[in-house]
């Protein structure tokens, strides 16, 4: 093995002792820094998090007024007044609605988790005739956009999911605790729910005033 090593060093034209000296010298000296990159890659700017868009109660009433299709009206109501996701609305069955206890049992929501949300106060028994809603998610998105246009609501960023954001804002304006809103919304992390504080800071300010 030693003979093979010496033969290899001879092929390089280097003696073993010079290799050792060179190695020690390299270890004891400071390495020369590499030249600066003439074309550095710029750091990616952090994506600015935009606040969720939502509808006021007056805007929602205007939206419902111009919506003629009853299935669409009910879908909008479930998003705005119960905070359901569009996929949860499409999958909703009559058996999931408890009129006696005035609540909706959301089966296999996001993360495949069940949760309970309040039934909209103006939900009537005859609305059950329109469930399940015979519309897909894309059809509801289109219907929502059309109703926005008819109601002359032109604010950018509005989509069907904005109805769910509106529900969270309404809950905050009614001073429902943040952790309770988290459960109603089905958020895994309360940090997701806390974004609505930025849209409605009155509760945070009131909590501060109560402390002092």
Order of alpha helices (4+ residues) and beta strands (2+ residues): alpha-alpha-alpha-alpha-alpha-beta-beta-beta-alpha-alpha-alpha-alpha-alpha-alpha
